[in-house]
């Protein structure tokens, strides 16, 4: 009987829910940043090439 109660309490515990939400938000931010850098990559590469060529 005691083991069954402990298992029920484990499934009701929601302490990890906040950490999972923060992890999902960080993953979404990382995907957006990678997408932005990929989209701007060629433009930034051209700018750095121009700057290094003028030095």
Kinemage of the C-alpha trace (Angstrom):
@kinemage 1
@onewidth
@group {chain A} dominant
@subgroup {mainchain}
@vectorlist {calphas} color= white
{ca unk a 1} P 0.000 0.000 0.000
{ca unk a 2} L 2.843 2.379 0.851
{ca unk a 3} L 4.583 1.798 -2.502
{ca unk a 4} L 1.397 2.613 -4.401
{ca unk a 5} L 1.061 5.912 -2.530
{ca unk a 6} L 4.664 6.818 -3.313
{ca unk a 7} L 4.137 6.127 -7.023
{ca unk a 8} L 1.019 8.302 -7.028
{ca unk a 9} L 2.923 11.132 -5.347
{ca unk a 10} L 5.688 10.882 -7.955
{ca unk a 11} L 3.197 11.326 -10.779
{ca unk a 12} L 1.557 14.299 -9.042
{ca unk a 13} L 4.880 16.062 -8.420
{ca unk a 14} L 5.188 19.063 -10.773
{ca unk a 15} L 8.489 20.548 -9.602
{ca unk a 16} L 10.222 19.682 -12.872
{ca unk a 17} L 7.539 21.300 -14.997
{ca unk a 18} L 9.056 24.780 -14.716
{ca unk a 19} L 12.507 23.531 -15.693
{ca unk a 20} L 11.088 21.788 -18.751
{ca unk a 21} L 9.334 24.995 -19.794
{ca unk a 22} L 12.559 26.987 -19.406
{ca unk a 23} L 14.379 24.373 -21.455
{ca unk a 24} L 11.814 24.600 -24.243
{ca unk a 25} L 12.038 28.400 -24.281
{ca unk a 26} L 15.848 28.247 -24.477
{ca unk a 27} L 15.641 25.712 -27.298
{ca unk a 28} L 13.245 27.960 -29.218
{ca unk a 29} L 15.538 30.963 -28.754
{ca unk a 30} L 18.510 28.895 -29.961
{ca unk a 31} L 16.609 27.830 -33.096
{ca unk a 32} L 15.634 31.432 -33.856
{ca unk a 33} L 19.212 32.654 -33.377
{ca unk a 34} L 20.601 29.899 -35.612
{ca unk a 35} L 18.021 30.669 -38.284
{ca unk a 36} L 18.808 34.372 -38.148
{ca unk a 37} L 22.549 33.782 -38.381
{ca unk a 38} L 22.067 31.362 -41.258
{ca unk a 39} L 19.940 33.907 -43.124
{ca unk a 40} L 22.422 36.718 -42.520
{ca unk a 41} L 25.517 34.556 -42.971
{ca unk a 42} L 26.326 35.483 -46.547
{ca unk a 43} L 25.762 39.183 -45.893
{ca unk a 44} L 28.013 39.139 -42.833
{ca unk a 45} L 30.651 37.153 -44.701
{ca unk a 46} L 30.683 39.754 -47.469
{ca unk a 47} L 30.974 42.590 -44.975
{ca unk a 48} L 33.893 40.964 -43.153
{ca unk a 49} L 35.624 40.210 -46.453
{ca unk a 50} L 35.264 43.840 -47.517
{ca unk a 51} L 36.594 45.087 -44.177
{ca unk a 52} L 39.574 42.725 -44.174
{ca unk a 53} L 40.340 43.645 -47.803
{ca unk a 54} L 40.416 47.338 -46.979
{ca unk a 55} L 42.873 46.774 -44.123
